[in-house]
């Protein structure tokens, strides 16, 4: 059966994932965790790699920039980290930021990046995240120590993930940002990250599960994350076999609120996963127009929280908890990193988003700890130490 035919079958006939549930504990190799992403998912991939460098062993970066490129500035994100028309990202500055956060205990040591496998892809027709920006991503990884870096930059592709039989022609940049360049990019990424893989096989539709993301982050919608995410669990992994974990981040306008499960079912990861005992986690972001994220992007410039690029960032910690739940201890119980998710907001929003409750006339307290935070018009940073448990004391230091 051709890849093109299988792509059309996936779009038309794929069974909907079962009702959402919590993630199952599986037998996962703690030394075989990898991650990849497109666009905002590529920036998120780099962030996760730096923050959890002691656990993540390889990355696939498709149209993304170096770590902490935007420095909490949307204009910097657009002009420098994507278009490169206000100067290019500075890899040395990214490395310095990573070292600074590591010294504060907010990320793993930069030395954890050394020796990891890094696959980079940039299309020659990509005008959204241009190749000179991706060149700086390569330079950043060259600075982090001796790593295996592969950089493909010769394909006339637009801003998209590439899958054979995809609905968009190779050089275009349009939704759903999944293009046909006669290249199986998921396969190229996974084969580089894991080196020795068997050929892909047909997927088992019921092996794609929907799960509740709210089990790993209180009120995920408030942080531009959907109530549900997806995970593909190969038959052998569900039966108890030793397996590997790959985390796949979609890009902007590709989350569940726009495409349903299309990114999870048509990018090609699951065929390789079924053949090679790889569990694929597909976290899901959503659009939040009034919170500065109208396109459903992952937070790589600080629209959600100032700690977005560290282990304490709500989205980062949520995905790390998902990995922990599946069997790779990244954060929380069983890991070396306690859960400490920061939520910086007005007290009124803490109350609306169930992080605070009334505890006296006009006074609010943190849910779980009971720590007083003041009145309605105040602002407080709360720290989530377990799902739904908040405190005022900074647990990150």
C-alpha positions as CSV (number, residue, x, y, z in Angstrom):
1,X,0.0,0.0,0.0
2,X,1.5,3.4,-0.9
3,X,2.2,6.1,1.7
4,X,-0.1,8.5,-0.3
5,X,-3.0,6.1,-0.2
6,X,-2.5,5.4,3.5
7,X,-2.5,9.2,4.1
8,X,-5.9,9.6,2.5
9,X,-7.3,6.6,4.4
10,X,-6.1,8.2,7.7
11,X,-7.9,11.4,6.9
12,X,-11.1,9.8,5.9
13,X,-11.5,6.6,7.9
14,X,-9.3,6.8,11.0
15,X,-11.2,5.8,14.1
16,X,-11.7,8.5,16.7
17,X,-9.6,7.9,19.9
18,X,-11.4,6.5,22.8
19,X,-12.8,8.7,25.5
20,X,-10.0,10.5,27.4
21,X,-8.3,8.8,30.3
22,X,-5.2,9.1,32.4
23,X,-1.9,7.9,30.9
24,X,-0.9,4.3,31.7
25,X,2.4,3.5,33.4
26,X,4.6,1.6,30.8
27,X,8.0,-0.1,30.7
28,X,10.0,2.7,29.1
29,X,13.8,2.9,28.7
30,X,14.9,6.0,30.7
31,X,17.9,6.4,28.4
32,X,15.9,6.4,25.1
33,X,13.7,9.5,25.4
34,X,13.6,11.8,22.4
35,X,11.5,14.8,21.2
36,X,10.7,16.7,18.1
37,X,8.5,19.5,16.8
38,X,7.6,21.9,14.1
39,X,7.6,25.7,14.3
40,X,6.5,26.7,17.8
41,X,6.7,23.0,18.6
42,X,10.4,23.2,17.4
43,X,11.1,26.0,19.8
44,X,9.3,24.0,22.5
45,X,11.5,21.0,21.6
46,X,14.7,23.0,22.1
47,X,13.3,24.4,25.4
48,X,12.5,20.9,26.7
49,X,15.8,19.6,25.6
50,X,17.7,22.3,27.5
51,X,15.5,22.1,30.6
52,X,15.5,18.3,30.9
53,X,18.9,17.6,29.3
54,X,19.7,14.9,31.8
55,X,16.8,12.8,30.5
56,X,16.3,13.7,26.8
57,X,18.8,12.0,24.5
58,X,17.9,13.4,21.1
59,X,15.8,16.0,19.3
60,X,14.3,16.7,15.9
61,X,14.0,20.5,15.2
62,X,11.9,21.5,12.2
63,X,11.9,25.2,11.6
64,X,12.8,26.5,15.1
65,X,15.3,28.8,16.7
66,X,17.9,28.5,19.5
67,X,17.1,28.4,23.2
68,X,15.5,31.4,24.9
69,X,15.7,33.3,21.7
70,X,12.7,35.6,22.3
71,X,13.7,36.5,25.9
72,X,10.1,37.1,26.8
73,X,9.6,39.6,24.0
74,X,7.0,39.0,21.2
75,X,8.6,41.5,18.9
76,X,11.9,39.8,19.3
77,X,10.2,36.5,18.6
78,X,8.8,37.7,15.3
79,X,11.6,39.9,14.0
80,X,14.7,38.1,15.2
81,X,13.8,34.5,16.0
82,X,11.6,33.9,12.9
83,X,12.2,36.4,10.1
84,X,15.7,37.4,11.0
85,X,15.0,40.9,9.7
86,X,16.2,42.6,12.9
87,X,19.4,40.7,13.2
88,X,19.8,37.0,13.7
89,X,19.6,35.1,17.0
90,X,22.9,35.0,19.0
91,X,23.8,31.4,19.8
92,X,26.3,32.5,22.5
93,X,23.5,34.5,24.3
94,X,21.3,31.4,24.2
95,X,24.1,29.3,25.7
96,X,24.6,32.0,28.4
97,X,20.9,31.9,29.2
98,X,20.9,28.1,29.5
99,X,23.9,28.3,31.8
100,X,22.3,31.0,33.9
101,X,19.1,29.1,34.4
102,X,21.0,25.9,35.1
103,X,23.0,27.7,37.8
104,X,19.7,28.7,39.5
105,X,18.5,25.1,39.3
106,X,15.7,26.0,36.9
107,X,17.1,23.7,34.2
108,X,19.4,20.7,34.0
109,X,23.1,21.4,33.4
110,X,24.1,22.4,29.9
111,X,26.6,19.5,30.0
112,X,23.6,17.2,29.7
113,X,23.3,18.2,26.0
114,X,26.7,16.9,25.1
115,X,26.7,13.7,23.1
116,X,23.0,13.9,22.2
117,X,21.7,13.4,18.7
118,X,20.3,16.5,17.0
119,X,18.4,16.4,13.7
120,X,17.6,19.8,12.1
121,X,15.4,20.5,9.1
122,X,14.8,23.8,7.2
123,X,13.0,24.1,3.9
124,X,14.5,26.5,1.3
125,X,11.0,28.0,0.7
126,X,10.3,28.5,4.4
127,X,9.7,32.3,4.8
128,X,8.2,31.9,8.3
129,X,11.3,30.6,10.2
130,X,14.0,31.4,7.6
131,X,17.1,29.3,7.1
132,X,19.5,31.8,8.6
133,X,17.7,31.5,11.9
134,X,17.9,27.7,11.7
135,X,21.6,28.1,11.0
136,X,21.9,29.8,14.4
137,X,20.1,26.8,16.0
138,X,22.8,24.6,14.5
139,X,25.5,27.0,15.9
140,X,23.9,26.8,19.3
141,X,24.1,23.0,19.4
142,X,27.7,23.1,18.2
143,X,28.4,25.3,21.2
144,X,26.9,22.9,23.7
145,X,29.6,20.2,23.3
146,X,30.3,17.3,21.0
147,X,27.0,16.1,19.7
148,X,25.8,14.2,16.6
149,X,24.2,16.9,14.5
150,X,22.5,16.4,11.1
151,X,21.2,19.4,9.3
152,X,19.1,19.0,6.1
153,X,18.5,22.3,4.3
154,X,18.3,21.4,0.6
155,X,14.6,20.6,0.2
156,X,12.3,23.2,-1.5
157,X,9.7,23.0,1.3
158,X,7.6,25.7,2.8
159,X,6.9,26.1,6.5
160,X,5.5,22.6,7.2
161,X,6.1,19.1,8.5
162,X,6.7,16.7,5.6
163,X,4.8,13.4,5.0
164,X,4.4,11.5,1.8
165,X,0.9,11.9,0.4
166,X,0.2,15.0,2.5
167,X,-2.5,17.5,1.3
168,X,-0.2,20.5,0.6
169,X,2.3,20.7,-2.2
170,X,6.0,20.8,-1.1
171,X,6.8,24.5,-1.5
172,X,3.6,26.0,-0.1
173,X,3.0,27.4,3.4
174,X,-0.7,26.9,4.2
175,X,-2.9,25.0,6.6
176,X,-2.6,22.2,7.8
177,X,1.1,22.8,7.3
178,X,1.7,19.1,6.4
179,X,3.4,19.0,3.0
180,X,4.1,16.4,0.4
181,X,7.8,16.6,-0.7
182,X,8.1,12.8,-1.2
183,X,9.9,12.7,2.1
184,X,9.0,10.8,5.2
185,X,10.3,13.4,7.7
186,X,9.1,11.5,10.8
187,X,11.1,8.5,9.6
188,X,14.2,10.6,8.9
189,X,14.0,12.0,12.4
190,X,13.4,8.8,14.2
191,X,16.0,6.8,12.2
192,X,18.6,9.4,13.0
193,X,17.7,9.6,16.7
194,X,17.5,5.9,17.2
195,X,19.8,4.8,14.4
196,X,18.7,1.2,13.9
197,X,15.0,0.8,13.2
198,X,12.8,-1.7,11.4
199,X,10.7,-0.5,8.5
200,X,7.4,1.0,9.3
201,X,4.2,-1.0,9.5
202,X,0.5,0.0,9.3
203,X,-0.8,1.6,12.5
204,X,-3.4,0.1,14.7
205,X,-6.1,2.9,15.0
206,X,-7.2,1.9,18.5
207,X,-3.6,2.3,19.7
208,X,-4.1,6.1,19.5
209,X,-5.5,7.1,22.8
210,X,-7.0,10.4,24.0
211,X,-6.0,11.3,27.6
212,X,-6.8,14.0,30.0
213,X,-4.2,16.8,30.1
214,X,-5.9,18.3,33.2
215,X,-4.5,15.4,35.2
216,X,-1.0,17.0,34.7
217,X,-1.9,20.8,34.9
218,X,-4.7,22.3,36.7
219,X,-7.1,24.2,34.4
220,X,-4.9,23.6,31.3
221,X,-7.1,25.8,29.1
222,X,-5.9,28.8,31.1
223,X,-2.4,28.0,29.9
224,X,-3.3,27.5,26.3
225,X,-3.4,23.7,26.6
226,X,-6.3,21.5,25.6
227,X,-8.3,19.3,28.0
228,X,-7.2,16.4,25.9
229,X,-3.9,15.2,24.4
230,X,-3.0,12.1,22.4
231,X,-0.7,9.2,22.9
232,X,0.1,6.3,20.5
233,X,0.9,3.1,22.4
234,X,2.1,0.3,20.2
235,X,0.5,-3.1,20.8
236,X,3.8,-4.6,22.2
237,X,4.2,-1.6,24.6
238,X,0.6,-2.0,25.9
239,X,1.4,-5.7,26.5
240,X,4.4,-4.8,28.7
241,X,7.3,-4.8,26.3
242,X,10.3,-2.6,27.0
243,X,9.8,0.5,24.9
244,X,11.1,4.0,24.1
245,X,9.4,7.4,24.4
246,X,9.2,10.1,21.7
247,X,7.4,13.4,22.3
248,X,6.0,15.1,19.2
249,X,5.0,18.8,19.4
250,X,2.7,20.2,16.7
251,X,3.1,23.7,15.4
252,X,0.9,26.7,15.5
253,X,-2.7,26.2,14.1
254,X,-2.2,22.4,14.3
255,X,-3.6,21.6,17.7
256,X,-6.7,19.6,18.6
257,X,-9.0,22.7,18.3
258,X,-7.9,23.2,14.7
259,X,-7.1,19.7,13.3
260,X,-8.5,17.2,15.8
261,X,-6.1,14.3,15.8
262,X,-4.7,15.0,12.2
263,X,-1.2,15.8,13.3
264,X,-1.1,12.6,15.3
265,X,-2.5,10.4,12.6
266,X,-0.9,11.8,9.4
267,X,2.6,12.9,10.1
268,X,4.0,9.4,9.9
269,X,5.3,8.8,13.4
270,X,2.9,6.1,14.4
271,X,3.9,3.7,11.6
272,X,7.5,3.8,12.8
273,X,6.3,3.6,16.4
274,X,4.3,0.4,15.9
275,X,7.2,-1.3,14.2
276,X,9.8,-0.3,16.7
277,X,8.2,-0.2,20.1
278,X,8.2,3.6,20.4
279,X,5.4,5.3,22.4
280,X,4.6,8.7,20.9
281,X,3.2,11.4,23.1
282,X,1.3,14.2,21.3
283,X,0.7,17.1,23.8
284,X,-1.9,19.6,22.6
285,X,-1.9,23.4,22.7
286,X,-5.0,25.5,21.8
287,X,-5.8,29.1,20.8
288,X,-6.4,31.7,23.4
289,X,-7.1,35.0,21.6
290,X,-7.3,37.3,24.6
291,X,-4.2,35.7,26.2
292,X,-1.9,36.6,23.3
293,X,-2.0,33.2,21.6
294,X,-4.6,33.4,18.8
295,X,-2.9,30.7,16.7
296,X,-2.6,27.9,19.3
297,X,1.2,28.1,19.5
298,X,3.4,26.6,22.2
299,X,4.8,29.2,24.7
300,X,8.3,30.1,23.5
301,X,8.1,33.8,24.1
302,X,6.4,34.1,27.4
303,X,2.7,34.7,26.6
304,X,1.7,32.4,29.4
305,X,4.3,32.7,32.1
306,X,7.7,34.3,32.7
307,X,9.2,30.9,33.5
308,X,8.1,29.5,30.2
309,X,11.6,28.2,29.2
310,X,12.4,26.5,32.5
311,X,11.1,23.4,34.3
312,X,8.8,25.7,36.2
313,X,6.9,26.9,33.1
314,X,3.3,25.5,33.2
315,X,3.4,24.0,29.8
316,X,6.9,22.5,30.2
317,X,6.1,21.0,33.6
318,X,2.8,19.6,32.3
319,X,4.5,17.7,29.4
320,X,7.2,16.5,31.8
321,X,4.6,15.1,34.1
322,X,3.0,13.3,31.2
323,X,6.3,11.7,30.5
324,X,6.7,10.8,34.2
325,X,3.2,9.2,34.2
326,X,4.1,7.1,31.2
327,X,7.3,5.8,32.8
328,X,10.2,8.3,32.2
329,X,10.8,10.2,35.4
330,X,11.3,13.8,34.4
331,X,9.6,15.8,37.1
332,X,7.7,15.0,40.3
333,X,7.5,11.6,42.0
334,X,10.4,9.3,41.1
335,X,12.5,12.0,39.5
336,X,15.3,14.3,40.9
337,X,13.1,17.3,40.2
338,X,10.1,18.2,42.4
339,X,7.1,19.6,40.8
340,X,7.1,23.4,41.1
341,X,5.0,25.1,38.5
342,X,4.8,28.9,38.7
343,X,1.6,30.8,38.0
344,X,2.0,34.6,38.0
345,X,-1.3,36.4,37.8
346,X,-3.8,38.7,39.4
347,X,-5.5,37.3,42.4
348,X,-8.9,37.6,40.6
349,X,-7.6,35.2,37.9
350,X,-6.1,32.8,40.4
351,X,-9.7,32.6,41.8
352,X,-11.3,32.3,38.4
353,X,-8.9,29.5,37.4
354,X,-9.3,27.6,40.7
355,X,-5.9,28.3,42.2
356,X,-7.3,30.5,45.0
357,X,-10.4,30.5,47.1
358,X,-12.2,33.0,49.4
359,X,-11.0,32.6,52.9
360,X,-12.3,35.7,54.6
361,X,-14.2,38.9,53.8
362,X,-12.6,40.0,50.6
363,X,-9.5,37.9,51.2
364,X,-8.2,35.0,49.1
365,X,-6.0,32.0,49.9
366,X,-4.1,29.5,47.8
367,X,-6.0,26.3,47.2
368,X,-4.4,23.4,49.1
369,X,-2.0,25.3,51.4
370,X,-4.4,28.0,52.5
371,X,-1.6,30.6,52.2
372,X,-3.2,34.1,52.2
373,X,-2.6,36.0,49.0
374,X,-4.5,39.2,49.7
375,X,-7.5,40.9,48.1
376,X,-9.1,40.7,44.6
377,X,-7.1,43.5,43.0
378,X,-3.7,42.2,44.1
379,X,-1.2,40.0,42.1
380,X,0.7,37.0,43.3
381,X,2.9,34.2,42.0
382,X,1.6,30.9,43.2
383,X,3.6,27.6,43.0
384,X,1.9,24.3,42.1
385,X,3.6,21.5,44.0
386,X,1.1,18.8,43.0
387,X,-1.9,18.9,40.6
388,X,-4.3,21.3,42.3
389,X,-2.0,22.1,45.3
390,X,-0.7,25.7,45.5
391,X,1.5,27.7,47.8
392,X,3.1,31.2,48.0
393,X,6.6,30.0,49.0
394,X,8.9,29.7,46.0
395,X,9.7,26.0,45.8
396,X,12.1,26.4,42.8
397,X,15.2,27.5,44.7
